[in-house]
Amino acid sequence: MTRGIFPKLASAKAAVAIVATAITLPLAAQSVGLEMLQGLSRGEWTIKYRNGSMDEKICVRTGEELIQLRHNGSTCDRFVVEDVATKVTVQYTRPGDGYGRTNIRRETNSLVQLESQGISSGEPFQFSAEARLSGTC
């Protein structure tokens, strides 16, 4: 009789392992999805907007600072739409303040191309820019 219990217990453990993997794999993929940004050089970056707006300087510590330029400093829910060796696309939502979708294309570890659009404080935004390492911070 005990022989019959152990195979069922093994099957139950296997089922739990499969369910746990199915749940955690997408979460792991989301956190790993920003590796391209982690490879960017750390320091002060200058953002040059293609529409002629004034240049902006930001301190890049993780690379993620480039994702939410119109919601910077905000805690947002993020979803990695695309993640390849030289390009990342992230969609994010900040409850009560809007959302955005940013595409970052890496040319080198100190030069990226940015495109972003969304809603911030009830107003639409859209921009293209080049961001380049310009010093230390």
N, C-alpha and C positions, 0 to 999 in steps of 0.2 A: 504494500500500500504506500509506503514512503517513496518507493521508486517512482510512482506516478505523480507525486507532489513536486519533486525537483525539476522535471522537465517543464511543468507549468510555471514554476518560479523563474526558471531561466527564460522562458518565453515572455513573462511579464517584465523581467529586467530588460530584455532586448527591446520590447515595445516602449518602455520608458526612455531608454537611450535614444531610440529613433525619434520620439516626440521631442525630447530635449534638444537634439541636434536640429530638428526642423524649426524649432523656435529660436534657438540661439544663432544659427547660421546667418539669417538675414540681418540680425543685429550686429554681428561681427562684420559683415560685409559693409554695413553703413559706417562703422567706425574706421575700418581700414580704407574706405573709399577716398580718403584725402591724402594718401601717401605722396602724390605728386607735389602737393603744396608743402609738405614737410621737408621736401628736398630743396626748397627755395632758400636762397641766402638770407641770413638774418641781418637786420639793420634797418636804417631809415630808407624808405622807398619814396620816390616822387611819382605822383600820378599826373599824367598830362592828358587832359580831356580833349577829345577830337573836336568838340563843338566850340573850343576857344575859351571855355571857363577857366578860372584861375587854377593853377597847379595846386595840388594838395600833397602834403607830406604825412606819412604815417610810419609808425614803428612796427615792423614785421618781426614777430617772434616765432610764430607757428605756421604762417602762410594763410591761416584761416581769416586773418584780418582783412584780406582782400575780397572775401565773399560778400560781406554786408556793409558796403561803403555808405549806403543810404540808411542803414539801420545799425550803424556801428555802435558797439558797446551794449547792444541789446541781446537779450536771451531769446533766441528764436528756435523753433522746431525746424530741423533740416532734413532734406531727403536728397541723397546723392543720385542724380539722374544719369550721369555719365562719368566714368572714371577710366581713362586710358593713360598711357605713359606721359603724354604731353598735354592732356586736356582734361579739365574737370568741369562739370556742370552741376550746380547745386540749386535746388529750389528751397526756399525757406519761408516761414510764416511767423510773424510776431503778432500774437493775439491783441486786438484792439488798436494796432498801429499799421497794419498792412502786411505786405509780402514782397518777395522778389525772386528773381531767377538770374543767376550769375554764371557766365561762362568764362573760364580762365584758361588761356592757351599759353603754355610755356615755350618760349623760344630758347632761353638759357636759364640757368638758376638765378640770374639777376635781371631778367627781362621777361615780362609777360604781357599779353594782350587781354584786355577785359571788355566784356559786354554785359550789361545788366539792365534789367527793366523790372518794374513793379509799381507798387503803391506805398507811399510813406506819408503818414499824417493826413490821409485822405486825398493826397495829390499823386498823380502818376509821375513816374520818372523813367527815363531811358537814357543810357549813355554808352559810349565806346571810349576806351582810354588805353594808354600804354603806361605800364608801371615799371620803373627801373630802380635798381639799388643805387642809392646816391650818397650813402654815408653810414655812420653808426648812430645808435640811439641808446 
